[in-house]
Amino acid sequence: MIHVWNRLPTSFLPSTTPHEEWYKKKPDVSHLCVFGCTAYVFIQRDQRKKLSSHAQKCIFVGYPPGYKGWKFYNPTTKKFIISECAEFDERYFPGLTKGSNAIPVDLLPNLNCGSAEPEESVPFPAPVEIPSTMVPPITLDYSPPQTPVGTVPPSLPSTPALRMQPVDWNNHLPRIPALQLGNLNQDNDSDDREPSIDPESSIDLGGYGQIDLAESVHSSVHNTDPPTYAAAMKHPDAKQWQEAAEAEMNNHFENGTWEYVPKPPDAKIIGSKWVFVIKRNSDGSIEQYKGRIVAQGYAQRPGFEYAEDATFSPTYQPASLWLILALAARNKLYLRSVDISAAFLLGTNITEEIYLRQPPGFHRGAPNMVCCLRKPLYGLKQSAHNWNQKLHQVLTDMGFQRLQSDHAVYVYARGDSRIIVPVFIDDITLAGTTEEENDKMVAELKKHFKLRDLGATEFLLGIAITRNWEKGTISLSQRQYILNILECFGMSDFKPVYTPIDPGTPLTKDMCPKTEDAVMEMQSVPYLQAVGSLMYLATTTCPDISYAVGVLARFNSNPGPRHWLAVKHLMCYLKGTLDYKLVYGSGNQSNELFTTYTDADYGGNKDNGRSTGGYVTCIGGTAIGWRSNLQLFVTLSTTKAEFVAAVEAGKEIKWMRGILGEIGYSVTGASTLLIDNQSALSVSKNPEHHGRMKHLDIKYFWLRDEVEKGNIAPVYIPTSDQIADVFTKPLPQVQVERFCEMLGLKLEL
């Protein structure tokens, strides 16, 4: 507490402080906070999981000596934390506030551990309520189209400031005035300017090409998207970018997304920026120029600018989409795509008070004017959730039912009429029994949303979709995407190979760099970017590379030169299989709707002895769902490794039966699970080999219950016909080519 006392007047220094007397200047007390208040402490990236919360709720308990930061207590973990990055809510004091939000007093730390006798507790003062101030209505010297400025609502009580080190934006791009829109184009103050991005910054690939840090792998070949509004106005296509920006602004005016108000005192202002993107067709040609105003939602605070439980929005699983496409090919369903224009702006109205800095290049009014948001905006944490709520309400009113197996898939069923609708944010695909039914539903959607009718589905999420009505097939291809990443990483001229991973070169951690110089040398290689771009392929249209990508991803934290050579090898394989397509509807249609294969490679990982398991589910001889993953623990025999892999495949079968039933395709009888290990097959049916299986967790015996219920039927298959083999181990070229054909990957020119 000496840190605080030195900044307080004393009986000997009633009009000054010890700090001021010693340093001859007034102390900075901006970092001082009310003891015992609630604080949200930032969790470092290496201490949290990918989708977990970025902050932990704690209690502020003081200032640690020798550190520039604060000291906190976490009642959940019962640990003290020192951090310099936190947000304080000085309205609430855990343990003292009466209500559901109070933290029980018995969870609070004993802060008097150094005292022989407990001190007399001193109650904290109740939080002072700051009266809300009314901001009078204002009238500006312009009239935006269909967006009158109304009375500004009362401001919320003063909220505490964000306790973070300020970002130093020294390099600002010059403000480029917009070309039209009359008086909209006034110079913004320096706070509105965006940081410059050096277009020359690049990563050395060690002679294998270069990748621009500002570019996206998805469109690396053609990517000339300007990073800022100022850069867009200097771009050769400045006219097109300006038109895209004006169209975006007009959308907001028509939608009433915000109102212009003077900045309220002590209000937190969320930043805004422009995102410019060229949307392209499947062949790489330009479809349209798009500009988006995006809020910098990372500055939002939970409980203030958004609710922590109102950020989730479902998107369909890849297996759900492939299942629908396979059913469309099998039953001759008509596919139709629509794109909702400015979808996030159409979501349910936001209930929080959010102030946004005006978009660069389009400032209105006085310098202190900001945007008070009335509707969701791209970049806000709650925008996707609000849009999904609105879309769900509209589809439900139209007679659609949301599937419990996948909350992003809807089904409309009336008599013989059936329409399946998978939704990926604002991209909606319809699979209907007739074109007239699709037309009717698109017309109904137009009554609620402004949308673009894209006609028959030909391009979806970067995947080219080709329909052959004569053969009754639907083909999926990412040829352009593969060409892009080959060009991006400077590997377009490499010679093709015909195995995804070299069977004779196992990859281990012994190949990782062990010296600081070796690590620094590998940091110039874009290993993570390459593996990330390949992972998208492995989960969409290239099941044959799933195992190779999974192995390469094990070394993301510290890759070595041999690992980078394996990445190059996989790129060469993609070049050799560039024209492969995932073809649905071309195989033999059996009485059973789908079949599942499962396999495991016992002890395949030499670094830790764990096995790699995999499975694939096929409809009509083409894969719709697959997985290759390293098992979570070391198994003691081939039987156990195969059995654990079979359990994972069984869960996929259970989900597949459920979603097919909800769509309207009843699955009668047991679903076949093909296993190439006789011992694992026996264990999945009966409690055999008890002495060797008793140590497994009880959850793995769920498969045996499903077999007894008649939902799953394990069947033996020879290893030579086990398709799942390609998901568990490196294979020679002959087997790779054979299994690719069995997966439905076919060469179509």
PyMOL commands that set and color helices and strands:
alter all, ss='L'
color gray80, all
select helices_A, chain A and resi 2-5+18-23+45-47+105-107+182-184+190-192+217-219+229-233+238-255+297-299+318-331+343-346+383-397+435-446+479-488+509-511+516-522+527-540+543-553+561-576+638-663+678-685+690-693+698-709+719-721+723-727+733-742
alter helices_A, ss='H'
color red, helices_A
select strands_A, chain A and resi 38-42+55-62+70-74+79-83+86-89+162-163+202-204+210-212+258-262+269-270+272-280+286-295+334-340+355-356+369-373+401-402+409-414+417-424+427-432+451-455+459-460+463-468+473-477+580-584+595-601+612-619+622-630+671-675+712-716+745-747
alter strands_A, ss='S'
color yellow, strands_A
deselect
rebuild
show_as cartoon
